[in-house]
Amino acid sequence: MPIKIDPDKCQGIGDCIDACPVGVIEKIGDKCVATHNDECLECEACLSSCPNSAIEMA
């Protein structure tokens, strides 16, 4: 299941990048973007690490 990051809620803090054990999320410009969804383990570590609730499992 791919993750979706709402660009309107994302402030580019990057906690989700640090939380992801397989590097699915990268920072592009001032926003975090899921660039490798095919590698997602669905562990949901990124969801709980985002202080803005900008991430959801799609």
DSSP file (Angstrom, degrees, kcal/mol; ACC not computed):
  #  RESIDUE AA STRUCTURE BP1 BP2  ACC     N-H-->O    O-->H-N    N-H-->O    O-->H-N    TCO  KAPPA ALPHA  PHI   PSI    X-CA   Y-CA   Z-CA
    1    1 A M              0   0    0      0, 0.0    41,-0.1     0, 0.0     2,-0.0   0.000 360.0 360.0 360.0 122.4    0.0    0.0    0.0
    2    2 A P        -     0   0    0      0, 0.0    56,-3.4     0, 0.0     2,-0.3  -0.342 360.0-124.9 -73.8 154.3    1.6    3.3   -1.0
    3    3 A I  E     -A   57   0A   0     54,-0.2     2,-0.4    55,-0.1    54,-0.2  -0.750  17.7-153.2 -96.2 148.4    1.9    6.2    1.3
    4    4 A K  E     -A   56   0A   0     52,-3.1    52,-2.3    -2,-0.3     2,-0.6  -0.972   1.1-158.0-119.9 135.1    0.6    9.7    0.4
    5    5 A I  E     -A   55   0A   0     -2,-0.4    50,-0.2    50,-0.2    29,-0.1  -0.961  17.0-135.7-114.7 119.9    2.0   12.9    1.7
    6    6 A D    >>  -     0   0    0     48,-3.2     4,-2.2    -2,-0.6     3,-0.8  -0.627   9.9-156.7 -74.9 112.4   -0.3   15.9    1.7
    7    7 A P  T 34 S+     0   0    0      0, 0.0    -1,-0.2     0, 0.0    47,-0.0   0.750  91.0  59.1 -64.7 -22.7    1.9   18.8    0.4
    8    8 A D  T 34 S+     0   0    0      1,-0.2    -2,-0.1    46,-0.1    46,-0.0   0.818 114.0  36.1 -74.4 -29.5   -0.4   21.3    2.0
    9    9 A K  T <4 S+     0   0    0     -3,-0.8     2,-0.2    45,-0.1    -1,-0.2   0.747  95.9  97.8 -91.9 -27.1    0.2   19.8    5.5
   10   10 A C     <  -     0   0    0     -4,-2.2    20,-0.0    44,-0.2    -5,-0.0  -0.439  43.7-179.1 -69.6 129.3    3.8   18.9    5.0
   11   11 A Q        -     0   0    0     -2,-0.2    -1,-0.1    20,-0.0    20,-0.1   0.285  47.8-114.0-107.9   7.2    6.2   21.4    6.5
   12   12 A G        +     0   0    0     20,-0.1    19,-0.1     1,-0.1    -2,-0.1   0.764  66.6 145.1  70.3  26.1    9.4   19.5    5.4
   13   13 A I        -     0   0    0      1,-0.1    -1,-0.1    19,-0.1    18,-0.1   0.901  48.3-143.9 -64.0 -41.4   10.5   18.7    8.9
   14   14 A G     >  +     0   0    0     12,-0.1     4,-1.6     3,-0.0     3,-0.4   0.518  59.3 128.4  92.6   6.1   11.9   15.4    7.8
   15   15 A D  H  > S+     0   0    0      1,-0.2     4,-1.9     2,-0.2     5,-0.1   0.855  75.4  57.2 -60.2 -33.0   11.1   13.2   10.8
   16   16 A C  H  > S+     0   0    0      2,-0.2     4,-1.7     1,-0.2    -1,-0.2   0.853 102.0  54.7 -66.2 -34.9    9.4   10.8    8.5
   17   17 A I  H  4 S+     0   0    0     -3,-0.4     6,-0.2     1,-0.2    -1,-0.2   0.928 111.1  44.6 -63.7 -45.1   12.6   10.4    6.5
   18   18 A D  H  < S+     0   0    0     -4,-1.6    -2,-0.2     1,-0.2    -1,-0.2   0.826 113.2  52.0 -68.0 -32.3   14.5    9.5    9.6
   19   19 A A  H  < S+     0   0    0     -4,-1.9    -1,-0.2    -5,-0.2    -2,-0.2   0.779  86.2  93.9 -77.7 -27.4   11.8    7.1   10.8
   20   20 A C    ><  -     0   0    0     -4,-1.7     3,-0.5     1,-0.2    20,-0.0  -0.530  60.3-159.1 -73.8 120.9   11.5    5.1    7.5
   21   21 A P  T 3  S+     0   0    0      0, 0.0    -1,-0.2     0, 0.0    -4,-0.0   0.644  89.1  39.3 -75.1 -13.2   13.8    2.0    7.7
   22   22 A V  T 3  S-     0   0    0      0, 0.0    -2,-0.1     0, 0.0    17,-0.0   0.336 108.7-111.1-121.3   7.4   14.0    1.6    3.9
   23   23 A G    <   +     0   0    0     -3,-0.5    12,-0.1    -6,-0.2    -6,-0.1   0.874  61.1 148.7  71.2  39.6   14.3    5.1    2.6
   24   24 A V        +     0   0    0     15,-0.1    11,-2.0    11,-0.1    12,-1.7   0.804  58.9  62.4 -72.6 -29.4   10.9    5.5    0.9
   25   25 A I  E     +B   34   0B   0      9,-0.2     2,-0.3    -9,-0.2     9,-0.2  -0.810  60.2 177.4-108.2 138.4   10.7    9.2    1.6
   26   26 A E  E     -B   33   0B   0      7,-2.8     7,-3.4    -2,-0.4     2,-0.6  -0.911  31.3-115.4-129.8 159.0   13.0   12.0    0.4
   27   27 A K  E     -B   32   0B   0     -2,-0.3     2,-0.5     5,-0.2     5,-0.2  -0.866  29.9-177.2 -96.7 124.4   13.0   15.7    0.8
   28   28 A I  E >   -B   31   0B   0      3,-2.9     3,-1.7    -2,-0.6     2,-0.4  -0.975  65.1 -38.8-123.0 115.5   12.5   17.6   -2.5
   29   29 A G  T 3  S-     0   0    0     -2,-0.5    -2,-0.0     1,-0.2     0, 0.0  -0.577 124.8 -28.2  67.2-123.3   12.7   21.3   -2.1
   30   30 A D  T 3  S+     0   0    0     -2,-0.4     2,-0.3     2,-0.1    -1,-0.2   0.163 125.1  76.7-110.6  18.1   10.9   22.1    1.1
   31   31 A K  E <  S-B   28   0B   0     -3,-1.7    -3,-2.9   -19,-0.1     2,-0.4  -0.918  75.4-121.9-127.9 152.9    8.6   19.1    1.1
   32   32 A C  E     -B   27   0B   0     -2,-0.3     2,-0.4    -5,-0.2    -5,-0.2  -0.776  32.7-170.6 -91.4 138.8    8.9   15.4    1.9
   33   33 A V  E     -B   26   0B   0     -7,-3.4    -7,-2.8    -2,-0.4     2,-1.0  -0.990  28.0-125.4-135.3 137.0    7.9   13.1   -1.0
   34   34 A A  E     +B   25   0B   0     -2,-0.4     3,-0.3    -9,-0.2    -9,-0.2  -0.734  40.3 162.5 -81.0 106.2    7.4    9.4   -1.2
   35   35 A T        +     0   0    0    -11,-2.0   -10,-0.2    -2,-1.0    -1,-0.2   0.609  67.7  40.3-103.4 -15.0    9.7    8.5   -4.0
   36   36 A H    >   +     0   0    0    -12,-1.7     3,-2.2     1,-0.1     4,-0.3  -0.362  61.0 152.2-131.9  54.2   10.1    4.7   -3.6
   37   37 A N  G >   +     0   0    0      1,-0.3     3,-1.5    -3,-0.3    -1,-0.1   0.773  68.5  68.6 -57.6 -28.2    6.6    3.5   -2.6
   38   38 A D  G 3  S+     0   0    0      1,-0.3    -1,-0.3    -3,-0.1    -2,-0.0   0.686  99.6  50.7 -66.6 -15.9    7.4    0.1   -4.1
   39   39 A E  G <  S+     0   0    0     -3,-2.2    -1,-0.3   -15,-0.1    -2,-0.2   0.419  80.5 128.3 -98.4  -0.9    9.9   -0.5   -1.3
   40   40 A C    <   -     0   0    0     -3,-1.5    -3,-0.0    -4,-0.3   -20,-0.0  -0.335  44.3-162.5 -63.0 132.1    7.4    0.4    1.5
   41   41 A L        -     0   0    0     -2,-0.1    -1,-0.1     0, 0.0    -3,-0.0   0.463  34.5-126.3 -90.4  -4.6    7.2   -2.2    4.3
   42   42 A E        +     0   0    0    -41,-0.1    -2,-0.1     1,-0.1    15,-0.0   0.823  65.1 139.8  59.1  34.9    3.9   -0.7    5.6
   43   43 A C        -     0   0    0      1,-0.0    -1,-0.1     4,-0.0    -3,-0.0   0.672  55.7-140.3 -78.8 -17.5    5.4   -0.4    9.1
   44   44 A E     >  +     0   0    0      1,-0.1     4,-1.6     3,-0.1     5,-0.2   0.621  59.8 133.3  66.6  16.8    3.7    3.0    9.5
   45   45 A A  H  > S+     0   0    0      1,-0.2     4,-1.2     2,-0.2   -25,-0.1   0.868  71.0  54.6 -62.0 -35.8    6.7    4.5   11.3
   46   46 A C  H  > S+     0   0    0      1,-0.2     4,-1.1     2,-0.2    -1,-0.2   0.877 102.9  56.4 -66.4 -37.5    6.4    7.5    9.1
   47   47 A L  H >4 S+     0   0    0      1,-0.2     3,-0.6     2,-0.2     8,-0.2   0.938 110.7  42.2 -60.1 -48.0    2.8    8.1   10.1
   48   48 A S  H 3< S+     0   0    0     -4,-1.6    -1,-0.2     1,-0.2    -2,-0.2   0.707 111.8  56.4 -75.0 -18.1    3.5    8.3   13.8
   49   49 A S  H 3< S+     0   0    0     -4,-1.2    -1,-0.2    -5,-0.2    -2,-0.2   0.683  83.6  94.2 -86.4 -17.3    6.6   10.4   13.2
   50   50 A C    X<  -     0   0    0     -4,-1.1     3,-1.1    -3,-0.6     5,-0.1  -0.654  56.8-163.7 -81.7 114.9    4.9   13.2   11.3
   51   51 A P  T 3  S+     0   0    0      0, 0.0    -1,-0.2     0, 0.0    -4,-0.0   0.632  89.6  50.3 -71.7 -12.0    3.8   16.0   13.7
   52   52 A N  T 3  S-     0   0    0     -3,-0.0    -2,-0.1     0, 0.0    -3,-0.0   0.334 103.6-125.1-107.3   5.5    1.5   17.5   11.1
   53   53 A S    <   +     0   0    0     -3,-1.1   -43,-0.1    -6,-0.2    -6,-0.1   0.880  62.8 142.9  51.4  41.7   -0.4   14.3   10.2
   54   54 A A        +     0   0    0    -45,-0.1   -48,-3.2    -7,-0.1     2,-0.4   0.531  46.3  78.0 -87.8  -7.0    0.5   14.8    6.6
   55   55 A I  E     +A    5   0A   0    -50,-0.2     2,-0.3    -8,-0.2   -50,-0.2  -0.849  51.2 165.9-111.4 139.2    1.0   11.1    5.8
   56   56 A E  E     -A    4   0A   0    -52,-2.3   -52,-3.1    -2,-0.4     2,-0.6  -0.985  39.6-112.0-143.4 155.2   -1.5    8.5    5.1
   57   57 A M  E      A    3   0A   0     -2,-0.3   -54,-0.2   -54,-0.2    -2,-0.0  -0.784 360.0 360.0 -85.5 124.1   -1.6    5.0    3.7
   58   58 A A              0   0    0    -56,-3.4   -55,-0.1    -2,-0.6    -1,-0.1   0.443 360.0 360.0 -95.6 360.0   -3.4    5.1    0.4
